[in-house]
Each structure stands twice: as C-alpha cells, then as structure tokens.
Amino acid sequence: MTKSLQLLNNRISAKRYQKEFKLSDEQKTELLESIRWAPSSFGMEPFKVLLIENKEIREEILAGWWNQVGVTQASAIIIWVAYKEEYLKNVHFKEQTERNIPDGFEGIRETMIGGVNAVLTSLDMSINEWAARQAYISLGTVLNTAQEMEIDVCPSEGLDSNMVGKILAKHNLINLENEKVLVGMFIGKVDTTQEFHHSFSKTRRPAEKAYKIVK
C-alpha cells in the first residue's frame, strides 16, 4: 500500500478540538503551500484562501457557520473564496495566463481562456460552479498533507455563505463585489476527551460498489 493510500485510510474528520493547541508557522505554510500547488483547470487558480486564527472574527462567523464548534475550538479555519464571473473574465484570466505563459505566446494565452469557455459549454456548467470545483480539488489535496503532518482537520460546507462573506468583508478580508465564500476547513488537534470527537468509525462502500475496472 502506498503512503498516500495509507494516509487516506487512516484519515478521519475531527469534530472536537484541543483549544490550547497552536499551529506553528511552518505548519501553516506547509498547509497553505499544498493548496497553492494543487492542480486547477487550465492552471487558472480561480480562488484564494484565508487562514484565520483571530478569535474575534471566528466568534463572529460562528452563527453563520451553523454553530459548528470547530469554528472556535480549532486552532484555525481555512476559508476558500472564489472569484466571481465578471472579475474572472475581465481581470483574473488575463493575469493568470500572462503569469503562466511567456511573452511571445499570446495565441496560447487566448487558447487557454477559450478552453475554459469550451469546458463550460460542453459540461453545461456556470463559471461559478467551475471555480468551486477547482477549490475543492485543492481541498482534497490538503487533506493528505494535514494527515501526513499529524494535524487533524474537518472540511465544512455547512454554512451560510452570504452571512460569513459579509463578516469577512467587514474586516476587509474579501471584496463581495468580486468574491464569494465557498467552503472551509477546521484545523487543529482532535480532543479525544470530548464526546463525538469523531462522528463514528470510518467506513466506505465495498469496492465492488465503489468502482469498476473496464478492460
């Protein structure tokens, strides 16, 4: 069994956290870099992330996060913020293709942007859904990084995105005109002394129901 598969087998979302545990600067950087280097469609990276340790801000967003205790118990919360359609098309795509593709290859830059539009059309998908999918790819990537670091995490999309967004905007952390809150992840060390520190034992469907190899 590969190390990656072993990490996945052992990983389970933490529901209760040790309040005194603090992430080191090195740990925070490692987690954020694993998000930054995750793959995204056409290399467009249509989102940013916030790692919030600030207790006051987390207390403010607690109600908007359906009062999940991880918001305030965990050492920090990472929030994925997607760029909205107008900003993507008018600003971000141009900046990103100029970053990824050298001068002299302007035709390839245009092809990349056209490729995004072709995917949206072929899959009958909105650009907002596409941006969210890219964020979720990076969320999946950071799970294994955290597990390897022996950091406990829990992805969470149980939130009122608009309510949380307004609070973040109030603190000048996002621009609601161009950005929208997508999903989050609590980060810390599980507190096994609390009830329901994990929901239940980890299970998955049997292999024959989960996948099929077609030769």
Stockholm file with secondary structure:
# STOCKHOLM 1.0

chainA/1-215         MTKSLQLLNNRISAKRYQKEFKLSDEQKTELLESIRWAPSSFGMEPFKVLLIENKEIREEILAGWWNQVGVTQASAIIIWVAYKEEYLKNVHFKEQTERNIPDGFEGIRETMIGGVNAVLTSLDMSINEWAARQAYISLGTVLNTAQEMEIDVCPSEGLDSNMVGKILAKHNLINLENEKVLVGMFIGKVDTTQEFHHSFSKTRRPAEKAYKIVK
#=GR chainA/1-215 SS CCHHHHHHHHCCCCSSBCTTCCCCHHHHHHHHHHHHTSCCGGGCCCEEEEEECCHHHHHHHTGGGTTCTHHHHSSEEEEEEEECHHHIIIIIHHHHHHHHSCTTCHHHHHHHHHHHHHHHHHTTCCHHHHHHHHHHHHHHHHHHHHHHTTCEEEEECCSCHHHHHHHHHHTTSCCTTTEEEEEEEEEECBCTTSTTSSSSCCCCCCHHHHCCCCC
#=GC SS_cons         CCHHHHHHHHCCCCSSBCTTCCCCHHHHHHHHHHHHTSCCGGGCCCEEEEEECCHHHHHHHTGGGTTCTHHHHSSEEEEEEEECHHHIIIIIHHHHHHHHSCTTCHHHHHHHHHHHHHHHHHTTCCHHHHHHHHHHHHHHHHHHHHHHTTCEEEEECCSCHHHHHHHHHHTTSCCTTTEEEEEEEEEECBCTTSTTSSSSCCCCCCHHHHCCCCC
//
